[in-house]
């Protein structure tokens, strides 16, 4: 990639690293759907409201959650951290959260839409762009398809733009 977004200002944005999918067992453990490579490096989530005391293979335990009912009450809870707590990126790297919400424009600067999702189906990241009409299309996150992006916009090469 030609560039990467720098870290956002201190008016802190939060990033979802996982979501609780349900209880696991009877002692308060929960199952997580994890969106991060290394969730273990974080112990405090949701501005300190949840403190993770253990994690292994998608199963976590949080302080104060001692039984199945309390664990089940967390179902659907997103586990968030401040964007600034994520490790720094190397040149050409990006966090999915940094791309979502960016304006997508053509190489001549014409508005295309907004990045609404980033998926990875195994062969690399694919960004989903929504036009003002509501129609969506996908573009591979490669240098050929996206020659440039920064904190304000993502440029899409003309032959990857769908009507």
Backbone bond lengths (Angstrom), bond angles and torsions (degrees), N, CA, C in turn:
res aa  C-N    CA-C-N  psi(-1)  N-CA   C-N-CA  omega(-1)  CA-C   N-CA-C  phi
1 X - - - 1.448 - - 1.525 109.48 -
2 X 1.292 115.78 152.48 1.449 121.18 -176.46 1.521 112.76 -74.33
3 X 1.325 117.68 -32.36 1.454 119.25 -178.82 1.518 109.40 -156.89
4 X 1.309 115.42 171.04 1.460 120.27 177.82 1.517 108.47 -133.85
5 X 1.339 116.87 150.45 1.447 118.70 178.05 1.517 110.80 -70.58
6 X 1.329 118.06 137.69 1.457 119.44 173.69 1.525 109.66 -75.00
7 X 1.303 115.63 168.16 1.458 119.21 178.32 1.520 109.72 -60.52
8 X 1.348 117.25 145.03 1.452 120.41 -179.48 1.521 111.06 -72.46
9 X 1.330 117.53 165.31 1.452 120.54 179.29 1.523 110.99 -66.29
10 X 1.321 114.66 170.67 1.465 120.95 -175.81 1.529 113.84 -62.61
11 X 1.331 119.45 -17.69 1.467 120.48 173.13 1.517 104.52 -63.55
12 X 1.306 114.57 80.93 1.453 124.46 -160.15 1.506 116.10 -64.94
13 X 1.291 113.01 128.02 1.446 123.32 173.87 1.521 106.42 -94.97
14 X 1.326 116.99 146.38 1.452 121.06 179.42 1.522 110.22 -107.54
15 X 1.331 115.26 147.64 1.449 122.97 -177.64 1.525 108.23 -119.48
16 X 1.331 116.39 133.64 1.454 121.02 177.79 1.523 109.06 -83.20
17 X 1.341 116.21 123.47 1.460 121.49 179.52 1.524 112.65 -100.47
18 X 1.337 116.68 -22.94 1.467 120.32 -178.40 1.522 108.34 -164.40
19 X 1.337 114.70 168.70 1.457 120.94 174.17 1.527 107.21 -136.40
20 X 1.319 116.04 142.52 1.461 121.40 177.78 1.525 107.83 -77.21
21 X 1.338 116.29 124.26 1.468 119.94 -178.99 1.518 112.74 -100.18
22 X 1.323 117.78 -10.75 1.463 120.11 177.37 1.507 111.71 156.70
23 X 1.330 115.07 179.92 1.464 122.26 179.21 1.521 109.76 -79.85
24 X 1.325 115.11 155.04 1.466 121.77 175.95 1.529 106.88 -134.07
25 X 1.304 116.85 109.01 1.458 120.54 -178.15 1.519 111.45 80.31
26 X 1.330 115.15 -163.27 1.469 120.02 -174.20 1.525 113.66 -115.05
27 X 1.341 118.12 0.22 1.459 120.28 -174.26 1.523 114.01 -103.21
28 X 1.328 118.13 13.74 1.457 120.43 175.02 1.510 115.58 101.19
29 X 1.327 117.82 1.77 1.466 119.89 176.89 1.525 109.92 -71.32
30 X 1.336 115.84 153.23 1.463 121.19 178.49 1.518 110.04 -128.25
31 X 1.331 115.94 151.09 1.461 122.47 172.16 1.525 107.59 -88.77
32 X 1.323 115.74 140.68 1.455 120.91 179.48 1.521 110.69 -120.46
33 X 1.314 115.68 143.50 1.462 121.28 164.26 1.522 103.90 -99.04
34 X 1.315 116.20 112.98 1.464 122.15 -171.20 1.523 109.91 -100.18
35 X 1.325 116.17 133.39 1.461 122.91 -179.85 1.528 112.17 -107.52
36 X 1.328 117.64 0.09 1.459 122.55 -175.74 1.518 110.23 -114.85
37 X 1.321 116.27 154.88 1.460 120.26 177.40 1.509 111.91 -69.00
38 X 1.321 117.68 -39.26 1.456 120.85 -172.46 1.522 110.51 -136.55
39 X 1.304 116.09 79.37 1.469 119.83 179.89 1.528 111.24 -72.39
40 X 1.348 117.16 -21.73 1.460 121.05 -177.36 1.524 113.14 -61.56
41 X 1.327 117.80 -24.18 1.471 119.38 -178.88 1.521 112.10 -72.26
42 X 1.317 117.32 -12.79 1.458 121.63 179.31 1.526 108.61 -106.68
43 X 1.292 116.91 134.87 1.469 121.25 178.65 1.523 112.07 -118.10
44 X 1.310 117.25 -19.08 1.468 121.46 -177.78 1.524 109.15 -118.07
45 X 1.326 115.79 130.09 1.461 121.60 -177.80 1.523 110.27 -128.13
46 X 1.320 115.64 160.18 1.467 122.70 174.26 1.523 111.34 53.46
47 X 1.334 114.17 52.50 1.470 122.22 179.09 1.527 112.72 54.69
48 X 1.324 116.26 38.43 1.458 121.48 176.03 1.516 115.12 89.42
49 X 1.322 117.95 -2.16 1.465 120.48 -178.24 1.524 112.27 -69.75
50 X 1.343 117.27 -26.77 1.462 121.44 179.32 1.520 109.36 -127.13
51 X 1.344 115.79 124.17 1.464 121.68 178.30 1.523 108.40 -112.43
52 X 1.330 116.05 114.54 1.459 120.67 -178.98 1.528 109.03 -79.11
53 X 1.334 115.74 124.06 1.459 120.54 179.87 1.516 112.68 -98.75
54 X 1.341 117.55 -22.08 1.462 120.18 174.95 1.521 109.85 -156.64
55 X 1.343 114.03 155.46 1.463 120.21 178.28 1.521 108.36 -153.48
56 X 1.326 115.09 134.92 1.463 120.20 175.56 1.521 108.88 -160.00
57 X 1.332 115.53 124.33 1.465 122.21 173.46 1.534 113.85 49.88
58 X 1.314 116.94 46.84 1.462 120.16 176.20 1.512 115.04 83.12
59 X 1.328 118.32 3.71 1.460 122.80 178.58 1.523 108.04 -115.13
60 X 1.328 116.01 128.31 1.468 120.42 -177.94 1.524 110.43 -126.88
61 X 1.316 113.46 158.89 1.464 120.80 173.10 1.528 106.71 -128.51
62 X 1.320 115.42 138.95 1.460 121.79 179.93 1.519 110.15 -119.32
63 X 1.313 116.04 145.42 1.459 121.83 177.96 1.529 109.38 -57.61
64 X 1.314 116.63 135.45 1.461 121.33 176.39 1.523 114.37 85.25
65 X 1.314 117.93 -4.21 1.473 121.52 178.46 1.526 105.87 -106.41
66 X 1.339 116.90 98.77 1.452 120.72 -169.41 1.508 116.96 -111.14
67 X 1.331 117.75 -2.66 1.460 118.13 179.29 1.526 110.40 -147.61
68 X 1.316 114.78 172.55 1.463 120.43 -176.49 1.528 112.25 -61.20
69 X 1.330 118.16 -38.89 1.468 120.42 -179.22 1.527 111.29 -63.00
70 X 1.331 116.52 -43.42 1.466 119.98 178.89 1.526 110.42 -65.92
71 X 1.342 115.96 -38.90 1.465 119.66 178.28 1.523 110.74 -65.55
72 X 1.317 116.78 -43.27 1.467 120.87 -179.42 1.527 111.05 -64.14
73 X 1.325 117.24 -31.35 1.470 120.82 178.36 1.525 111.84 -65.01
74 X 1.326 117.29 -20.29 1.471 120.91 178.43 1.524 112.99 -83.47
75 X 1.330 118.21 -8.06 1.470 121.08 -178.05 1.530 109.59 -50.31
76 X 1.324 115.65 131.02 1.462 121.54 179.29 1.523 114.13 88.01
77 X 1.321 118.01 -6.81 1.462 121.03 -179.75 1.523 110.13 -71.45
78 X 1.307 116.51 125.88 1.463 121.30 175.05 1.522 108.38 -83.61
79 X 1.320 116.36 136.64 1.461 121.82 177.49 1.522 107.67 -98.37
80 X 1.323 115.95 112.96 1.463 121.22 -175.21 1.519 111.43 -115.58
81 X 1.328 114.43 153.41 1.463 122.67 174.14 1.524 107.63 -135.51
82 X 1.325 117.17 157.55 1.469 119.05 174.50 1.529 110.31 -63.46
83 X 1.312 117.20 141.48 1.469 122.06 179.61 1.521 110.83 -55.10
84 X 1.327 117.36 -34.76 1.465 121.08 -177.46 1.526 112.85 -68.53
85 X 1.326 118.89 -15.33 1.470 120.62 179.91 1.528 112.34 -83.89
86 X 1.323 117.41 -5.74 1.458 120.77 178.18 1.529 109.71 -79.49
87 X 1.331 117.55 149.42 1.465 120.38 -179.33 1.525 111.68 -61.46
88 X 1.335 117.20 151.38 1.467 120.16 177.12 1.525 110.53 -64.66
89 X 1.309 115.00 156.15 1.458 121.66 -176.44 1.527 111.44 -103.67
90 X 1.307 115.62 149.02 1.459 121.18 172.88 1.534 108.81 -82.84
91 X 1.299 116.32 166.20 1.470 121.47 178.24 1.523 109.69 -55.69
92 X 1.332 115.81 131.76 1.457 121.63 178.40 1.516 113.94 87.28
93 X 1.326 118.63 -7.12 1.462 121.68 178.04 1.525 109.81 -92.70
94 X 1.315 115.57 160.47 1.461 121.07 178.84 1.515 108.25 -156.73
95 X 1.298 115.42 157.92 1.462 121.57 170.05 1.515 107.43 -96.93
96 X 1.311 117.20 140.92 1.467 120.76 177.89 1.519 110.38 -53.31
97 X 1.324 116.48 -40.03 1.471 120.40 -178.63 1.525 112.23 -60.66
98 X 1.339 117.29 -26.30 1.466 120.17 178.96 1.523 112.21 -75.45
99 X 1.328 117.37 -23.17 1.461 121.02 -178.61 1.524 112.16 -87.64
100 X 1.318 116.76 -35.33 1.468 120.47 -176.56 1.523 109.61 -65.40
101 X 1.323 114.94 127.43 1.460 121.27 -178.71 1.524 113.80 98.46
102 X 1.339 117.15 -10.51 1.464 119.13 178.46 1.527 110.76 -68.93
103 X 1.319 115.22 146.00 1.461 120.63 172.35 1.525 107.68 -71.94
104 X 1.320 116.96 134.47 1.459 122.32 175.26 1.522 107.54 -102.36
105 X 1.344 115.60 129.97 1.461 120.78 -179.58 1.523 109.31 -131.44
106 X 1.319 115.39 158.18 1.460 120.18 175.22 1.527 108.50 -77.29
107 X 1.327 116.69 170.05 1.462 120.18 -178.54 1.523 112.68 -64.22
108 X 1.354 117.61 -19.17 1.471 119.56 175.07 1.527 111.98 -95.12
109 X 1.338 117.51 10.79 1.456 121.82 174.20 1.515 116.28 89.20
110 X 1.329 118.39 1.98 1.458 120.90 -179.91 1.531 110.25 -74.54
111 X 1.336 117.87 134.52 1.471 120.46 179.80 1.526 111.05 -62.87
112 X 1.316 115.60 137.06 1.459 121.98 176.64 1.520 110.07 -109.97
113 X 1.322 115.57 -45.06 1.453 120.76 -176.75 1.514 110.83 166.50
114 X 1.336 115.60 -149.25 1.460 122.19 -177.05 1.518 109.54 -132.10
115 X 1.324 116.85 139.98 1.462 121.15 175.28 1.526 107.66 -71.46
116 X 1.326 116.62 121.89 1.469 120.68 -176.69 1.520 113.29 -113.32
117 X 1.345 117.42 -14.94 1.450 118.93 -178.18 1.520 109.68 -161.30
118 X 1.317 115.36 155.32 1.455 122.25 172.80 1.522 106.31 -132.14
119 X 1.324 116.37 126.04 1.472 121.83 179.80 1.519 108.89 -122.85
120 X 1.308 115.21 160.33 1.457 120.12 172.45 1.515 106.84 -137.88
121 X 1.310 115.87 113.10 1.457 122.01 -178.26 1.524 111.71 -98.05
122 X 1.316 117.94 13.37 1.450 122.41 176.73 1.512 114.99 113.53
123 X 1.312 118.09 -24.18 1.461 120.83 -178.07 1.521 112.28 -105.56
124 X 1.304 117.54 8.46 1.462 121.53 -179.07 1.515 110.46 127.90
125 X 1.311 115.61 168.20 1.454 120.90 -178.23 1.520 111.92 -71.31
126 X 1.321 114.42 145.33 1.457 123.30 175.90 1.521 106.61 -129.23
127 X 1.328 116.22 127.66 1.467 119.46 179.16 1.521 109.66 -97.63
128 X 1.310 115.03 144.45 1.464 121.20 177.27 1.520 107.65 -108.38
129 X 1.319 114.81 127.55 1.465 121.71 -178.15 1.523 108.33 -114.10
130 X 1.329 115.53 133.65 1.463 120.61 176.98 1.518 108.76 -108.77
131 X 1.333 114.87 125.88 1.463 120.79 175.84 1.524 109.55 -77.37
132 X 1.311 117.05 167.09 1.467 121.91 178.27 1.525 111.21 -60.84
133 X 1.322 117.29 -25.64 1.468 122.12 179.83 1.523 112.35 -75.80
134 X 1.349 116.40 -11.47 1.454 120.53 -176.50 1.518 113.28 98.43
135 X 1.332 116.81 -14.82 1.462 120.60 178.52 1.527 109.00 -70.15
136 X 1.335 115.62 140.19 1.455 120.94 -179.16 1.529 110.84 -118.63
137 X 1.322 115.48 150.88 1.461 120.91 172.73 1.523 108.24 -146.63
138 X 1.334 115.28 162.14 1.459 120.71 -175.59 1.518 111.20 -114.75
139 X 1.329 115.23 148.59 1.453 123.07 -178.13 1.533 107.67 -136.99
140 X 1.327 118.26 133.74 1.468 118.64 176.15 1.526 110.15 -67.46
141 X 1.317 116.35 142.27 1.464 120.35 179.48 1.526 108.18 -87.43
142 X 1.351 113.68 71.47 1.462 121.58 178.19 1.519 108.58 -121.48
143 X 1.312 116.77 163.66 1.462 119.85 -179.66 1.525 111.91 -65.27
144 X 1.348 117.46 -29.51 1.463 120.76 178.08 1.530 111.07 -68.62
145 X 1.323 117.14 -39.38 1.465 121.29 -177.39 1.518 112.00 -87.01
146 X 1.325 116.69 -35.49 1.470 122.25 -178.68 1.525 107.44 -127.31
147 X 1.345 116.73 85.93 1.458 119.85 -175.78 1.531 114.50 -69.88
148 X 1.346 117.36 -17.21 1.464 120.11 -177.96 1.523 109.77 -158.50
149 X 1.323 115.90 144.07 1.464 121.84 168.69 1.514 108.10 -152.04
150 X 1.319 115.26 152.81 1.459 121.39 176.06 1.520 107.41 -146.77
151 X 1.317 117.90 -162.12 1.466 120.46 -176.69 1.526 113.15 -73.79
152 X 1.330 118.14 -10.97 1.457 121.72 -176.57 1.522 113.97 -106.24
153 X 1.330 116.67 -35.01 1.465 118.61 -173.88 1.521 111.74 -156.38
154 X 1.313 112.80 163.85 1.455 122.26 177.86 1.531 106.31 -124.21
155 X 1.315 117.53 123.71 1.466 122.33 -177.31 1.524 108.70 -93.94
156 X 1.335 116.64 128.80 1.453 122.49 -179.94 1.526 109.16 -111.66
157 X 1.331 115.51 131.13 1.466 120.85 178.11 1.525 110.22 -64.68
158 X 1.338 118.00 144.54 1.472 122.01 -173.68 1.524 115.55 -54.94
159 X 1.324 118.37 -38.84 1.465 119.24 -176.69 1.539 113.69 -75.41
160 X 1.336 117.76 -0.01 1.465 121.66 176.06 1.530 112.07 -107.59
161 X 1.320 116.89 -1.09 1.471 121.08 -178.36 1.510 109.22 -88.29
162 X 1.327 116.18 126.56 1.464 121.80 176.69 1.517 109.82 -101.77
163 X 1.328 115.61 146.84 1.477 120.12 177.82 1.500 111.99 -79.37
